[in-house]
Amino acid sequence: MIIDRLYREAVEKSPICVGLDTKLEYLPKYLLESDKSIEEKIFEFNKQIIDNTFDLVACYKVQIAFYESLGLEGLKAYSRTLKYIKEKGKISIADIKRGDISSTAEAYGKAHFQGDFEADFITINPYMGIDSVSPYFEYMDNEEKGIFMLIRTSNKGSEDFQELLIEDKPVFMKVAEKANKWGKSFIGKEGFSSLGGVVGLTYPEEFLQIKNNNPNTFFLIPGYGAQGGKGEDIKEIFKDGICGVINSSRGIITAHKGKTEDKSFVNFIRQNTLNMKEDIENWQR
């Protein structure tokens, strides 16, 4: 199952997920000012990052909004990036956060688990209920695909709804219960379900509460680095073993900014990835 493969990558390489949230302003000047098309510039930047980090990380998360904002050229770069991740033998997470009724969800499944935008995992928003989630189950039944469902997100505004109480429990715990229930049919050999959860590192105590109630849920963990999360915050969460991948986007892919604008930019990106790996490992000992 794809979740078994992701778990093994997290254990054998590191639980790092590099977020390719690529903006044009993140590109080094030599590439940004070249005669290449926008598609070629974005893809070349991503390719260089992948080539210089794939031996250190578990997976890559590609946030589609940054590519959509660049129009067709951006979407071509998005497609090429996903295909290149696959060529390198790595796992891709398409961060698309879709959440709609079943007929639309079926179309999203076809769009992002097949064809030009095919990824191994996608992120989804479950707040329209089971019929916005179940159309993806057929892709999980064949053991080749997985989803990460929003549970407790890392942004400040998450408190507007996710902390509201229902039957004396915050909404995020009710969503976690659904993730646990819906994911039971897709548990792999390593004990985790291909229906995973998105829980931010910015709320470590709540994360522990969710983890303790969801023993078979594997997590996509945003909030490290630029959003304030540290290796120390993962200590208790990983105390009994790795149960997720930790995403860092800006903290890695902008490591060269203010230092170099030439082809050596990837050296700084690799070093920041190594620094993150060391930070996490120090708190796992």
C-alpha positions in Angstrom: 0.0 0.0 0.0 1.1 3.6 -0.6 0.9 4.4 3.1 3.3 1.5 3.9 5.7 2.9 1.4 5.5 6.5 2.8 6.0 5.2 6.3 9.1 3.3 5.3 10.5 6.3 3.5 9.9 8.4 6.6 11.8 5.8 8.8 14.6 5.0 6.4 15.3 8.5 5.0 13.7 11.0 7.4 10.1 12.2 8.1 10.7 15.4 6.1 8.3 16.5 3.4 9.6 19.3 1.2 6.8 21.7 0.2 7.3 22.9 -3.3 5.1 26.1 -2.8 7.1 27.7 -5.6 6.7 31.4 -6.4 8.6 33.3 -9.1 10.2 35.5 -6.5 11.8 32.4 -4.9 13.8 31.7 -8.0 17.5 32.7 -8.0 18.2 35.7 -10.3 20.2 33.7 -12.8 17.1 31.6 -13.5 14.5 34.3 -13.1 16.2 36.5 -15.7 16.9 33.8 -18.2 15.2 33.5 -21.5 13.3 30.4 -20.4 9.5 30.3 -20.3 7.7 30.5 -16.9 7.0 26.8 -17.2 10.7 26.0 -17.7 11.9 28.3 -15.0 9.5 26.9 -12.3 10.2 23.3 -13.3 14.0 23.8 -13.4 13.9 25.3 -9.9 11.8 22.4 -8.6 13.9 19.8 -10.4 17.1 21.2 -8.9 15.6 21.0 -5.4 14.4 17.4 -5.9 17.8 16.3 -7.3 19.6 17.7 -4.3 17.2 16.5 -1.5 15.6 13.2 -2.7 18.1 11.2 -0.7 17.2 13.1 2.5 13.4 13.2 2.5 10.3 11.0 2.6 8.2 12.9 0.0 7.3 16.2 -1.7 4.1 18.3 -1.3 3.2 20.4 -4.3 0.7 23.1 -3.5 -1.4 23.6 -6.6 -2.4 27.3 -5.9 1.0 28.6 -6.6 1.0 27.0 -10.0 -2.6 27.9 -10.8 -1.8 31.6 -10.1 0.7 31.4 -13.0 -2.0 30.2 -15.5 -1.4 27.5 -18.0 2.4 27.8 -17.9 2.2 27.2 -14.1 0.0 24.2 -14.5 2.4 22.7 -17.0 5.2 23.1 -14.5 3.0 21.5 -11.8 2.3 18.5 -14.0 6.0 18.1 -14.9 7.0 18.4 -11.3 4.6 15.6 -10.2 5.9 13.4 -13.0 9.5 14.1 -12.1 8.9 13.2 -8.5 7.6 9.9 -9.7 10.6 9.4 -12.1 12.9 9.9 -9.1 11.1 7.1 -7.2 9.7 9.5 -4.6 6.2 10.0 -3.2 4.1 13.1 -4.1 1.4 14.8 -2.2 -0.8 17.1 -4.2 -2.0 19.8 -1.8 -5.3 20.7 -3.4 -7.6 20.7 -0.4 -10.7 19.8 -2.4 -14.1 19.5 -0.6 -17.3 19.2 -2.6 -20.3 17.0 -3.2 -19.9 13.4 -4.5 -20.2 14.0 -8.2 -17.7 16.8 -8.1 -15.4 14.8 -5.8 -15.5 12.0 -8.3 -14.2 14.4 -11.0 -11.5 15.7 -8.6 -10.4 12.1 -8.0 -10.1 11.5 -11.7 -8.2 14.7 -12.2 -5.7 14.2 -9.4 -5.3 10.5 -9.2 -5.0 10.0 -13.0 -3.7 11.7 -16.0 -1.7 14.9 -16.2 -2.0 15.8 -12.5 -1.6 12.4 -11.0 -0.2 12.3 -7.5 0.2 9.6 -4.8 -1.7 11.5 -2.1 -4.1 14.5 -2.2 -5.3 16.7 0.6 -9.0 17.1 1.1 -11.4 19.2 3.2 -14.1 17.0 4.8 -16.4 19.6 6.1 -19.2 18.7 3.6 -19.3 15.2 5.1 -18.8 11.7 4.0 -20.1 12.1 0.5 -17.3 14.6 -0.1 -14.8 12.0 1.0 -16.1 8.6 -0.1 -15.5 9.1 -3.9 -11.8 8.8 -3.2 -12.1 5.4 -1.5 -12.0 3.5 -4.8 -8.5 4.8 -5.4 -7.5 3.7 -1.9 -9.1 0.2 -2.4 -6.5 -0.5 -5.1 -3.8 0.3 -2.5 -2.1 2.8 -4.8 -3.4 6.1 -3.6 -4.1 7.9 -0.3 -5.6 11.1 1.1 -4.8 13.5 3.9 -7.9 14.9 5.5 -7.9 18.3 7.2 -8.3 17.8 11.0 -6.5 20.5 12.9 -4.7 23.1 10.7 -1.7 25.2 11.6 -3.1 28.6 10.7 -4.2 31.2 13.4 -7.7 31.5 11.9 -8.4 27.7 12.5 -9.7 28.7 15.9 -12.8 30.3 14.3 -14.4 27.0 13.6 -12.2 24.1 14.6 -12.3 25.0 18.3 -16.0 25.3 18.6 -17.6 22.7 20.9 -20.0 19.9 19.8 -21.1 17.6 22.6 -18.3 19.0 24.8 -15.6 18.2 22.2 -13.9 20.7 19.8 -14.9 20.3 16.2 -11.4 19.1 15.3 -11.7 16.1 17.6 -15.1 15.2 16.0 -13.3 15.3 12.6 -10.5 13.2 14.0 -13.0 10.6 15.1 -14.4 10.5 11.6 -10.9 10.1 10.1 -10.3 7.2 12.5 -13.6 5.5 11.6 -13.4 6.0 7.8 -9.8 5.0 7.7 -10.2 1.5 9.2 -10.8 -0.2 5.8 -7.5 1.0 4.5 -4.9 0.0 7.1 -1.7 -1.3 5.7 1.0 -3.7 7.0 2.7 -1.0 9.0 -0.5 -0.3 11.0 -1.4 3.0 9.4 -4.3 3.9 7.2 -4.1 5.4 3.7 -6.7 7.9 5.0 -4.4 10.2 6.9 -4.9 13.5 8.7 -3.5 17.0 8.4 -2.6 18.3 11.9 -0.4 21.4 12.5 2.7 21.4 14.6 1.7 24.7 16.0 -0.7 23.0 18.4 1.5 20.2 20.0 -0.8 19.5 23.0 -3.9 19.1 20.8 -1.8 17.1 18.4 -1.0 14.6 21.1 -4.7 14.4 22.0 -5.6 13.6 18.4 -2.8 11.1 18.0 -3.8 9.2 21.1 -7.3 8.8 19.8 -6.2 7.9 16.3 -3.6 5.1 16.6 -3.9 4.1 12.9 -3.8 7.7 11.4 -0.6 8.8 9.7 -0.2 12.6 9.7 0.8 15.3 7.3 2.3 17.9 9.7 2.5 21.5 8.5 3.8 24.4 10.7 7.5 23.6 11.0 10.0 26.4 10.4 8.5 29.6 9.0 5.2 29.0 10.9 7.1 28.5 14.2 7.2 24.7 14.7 10.5 23.2 15.9 12.0 19.7 16.3 11.3 20.0 20.0 7.6 20.1 19.3 7.7 16.7 17.6 9.4 15.0 20.5 6.3 13.7 22.3 4.4 13.1 19.0 7.2 10.7 17.8 7.9 9.3 21.2 6.5 5.9 20.3 7.7 6.0 16.7 7.3 8.0 13.5 3.6 8.6 12.7 3.7 11.3 10.1 5.8 13.5 7.8 6.7 17.0 8.7 6.3 19.6 5.9 8.6 22.6 5.4 8.1 24.8 2.4 9.6 28.3 2.7 12.1 27.2 5.3 13.8 25.0 2.7 13.0 26.4 -0.8 14.0 30.0 0.1 17.2 29.1 2.0 19.3 30.7 -0.7 17.6 34.1 -0.5 20.0 36.9 0.6 23.0 34.5 0.1 23.3 33.8 -3.6 21.5 34.3 -6.9 23.5 31.8 -9.0 23.5 28.1 -9.6 24.9 27.4 -6.2 21.5 28.1 -4.6 20.8 24.4 -4.2 23.7 24.1 -1.8 21.8 26.2 0.7 18.6 24.3 0.1 20.3 21.0 0.8 22.0 22.4 3.9 18.7 23.6 5.3 17.2 20.2 4.7 20.1 18.6 6.5 19.6 21.1 9.4 16.0 20.2 9.6 16.8 16.5 9.6 19.3 16.9 12.4 16.9 19.0 14.4 14.2 16.3 14.2 16.7 13.5 14.9 18.1 15.3 18.0 14.7 15.2 19.6 14.0 11.6 18.7 17.0 10.3 20.7 
